[in-house]
Amino acid sequence: MKKWKKRFVIIAILLLAGSLLRLYFLPERKITRFVNTNEEALKELALDYLSGEKYYLGEPVFCKNVEMKGVKNGDHPIVEFYHSGFGIAPSGVYYGFYYSPDNVPVAILDYDSLLKPSGYEEWMWSGAGDNGGMTKRIKENWFYYEAWF
């Protein structure tokens, strides 16, 4: 009887540890840590792109998982960074972050979409079909995004 209790406790601990590790490695948490760790260098890079001093896009930024996507102009310009994603059309998800010098959240896939508040410092948007996404403030001028299509 004691043998089964011991096995049960070990399995429960392993499941709990696995769940906690999974939370630690979620894209949002990884991106938030990345932005907080590299904020000054990322801001300098973003400002260079916004001013037109840098043009080449698509190369990794600071690590192989973060790619500079470019400047999106509009009422509130942003500099977008891609982190990761998975899936193929019609069910894919992208994760990333962006710098907004105006500190205004935007819709990444459909820049003209209206954002709808969905919680404290979190906004949603929807585009054509089942396209949509969510953006959340990481800190002043920095936002996390998830976009799906």
N, C-alpha and C positions, 0 to 999 in steps of 0.2 A: 504494500500500500504506500509506504514512504517513497518507494522508487518512482511511482506515478506522480506523486506530488512534486517531487524534485524535478522530473521531466517537464511537468506543466509549468513550473516557475521559470525554468530555463527558457522554454519556448515563449512564454509571455514576455520575458525580458528581451529576448531577441526580436520579437515583433515590435515592441515598444522602441527599441534602439533603431530598428529599421525605419520606423515611421518618423522618428526625430531626424535621422539622417536625410530622409527624403525631403522633409520640410526645409532643411538647411540648403539643399541643392535645387530647390525650385527656381525656375528662371527669374522670377521677380526678386527673390532674395539675392541670387547671384549678381544680377544687374545692379541692384541697389548697393551691394558691397563694392562692385566695380566702380560705379560712379563716385561713391564716397571716397574710395581710395585714390582715384585718379582725377578728381574734380578739376584741379587747377590746370593740368596738362590738357584735359578734354576741353575745357573752356577756351584755352588759348587756341587750340586747333579749330574749334567751332567758330571763334571770332575771325580767324584767318580765312575760313571758307565764306563766312558772311560778308567779309570785306572784299572778297574776290582775289585775295593773295594766293590761294591754293585752289586748284581745279581738278586734279586727278583723284578719281574716286574708285572704290572697289578694293583697295588694299587694306589688309588688317591694321587695326589701331591698337597698339600696346600688347595685344595678344592675338592668337589666331582665331579666337571666337568672336571678336568684335570687328565689324566692318563699317567703314564710313559709307553711308548711302547718299549723302548729298544735302544740298540746300533746297528747301521747298519755300518758294516765295508766295506771298499772299498778303492778306491784311496783317498777319502775324507770322513773319518768316521763322523757320526753324532749321536746325541742322540735325539730320536723322542718322542714327547708328543702329545697325542690325546686329543682334546677338545670336539668335538661333531660331529654328523652326522645324516643322516636320509635316509630313503629309503631302499629298498631291491633289490637284484639282479634282473634284470640287470640295475637298475637305482638308485644307491646310491651315496652319497656324504659324504666325511669325511673332517673335518676341524681340523687343529692342528698347531703345530709349532715345530721347531727343533733347536738345538744348533749345530753349525758347528765350531769346533776349528780352521779350516783352513779358515773360512769365505767364503766358496764356496757353492753356491746353488746346491741342488741335486734333483732328481726325486724320490719322496717317494714311489709310488706303483711299479715302474719299475726302480730300482736303476741304471740299465745300460743304460737307455734311454738318448738320448741327449737332453739337454735343449736348447730351442730356445728363444732368447730375444723377449719379446712381449711388451716392454715398458721400461721406466726408472726403474731399480731395480726390474724388473718382468720377470719371465721366464715361459715357457710352456713346457710340454712334452706330448707325446702320446705313448701308449703301444699297446698291442694286442687288436684288435677289437675297441670298443669305449672307452677303458680305457685311462685315461689321467689325467692331473692336471696342477696346476699353483702354483708357489712359488714366494714369494715377500719378499724382505728384510724389516725386522722390524727395526733393528739397527745392528751394527757390531756384527757378529757371530750369530745372531738370525734371523730366517726366518719363515714366515707364510706359510701354504700350504692349498690348496684345492685339493682333489683327488676324481675322479669319476670313476665309472665302470658300 
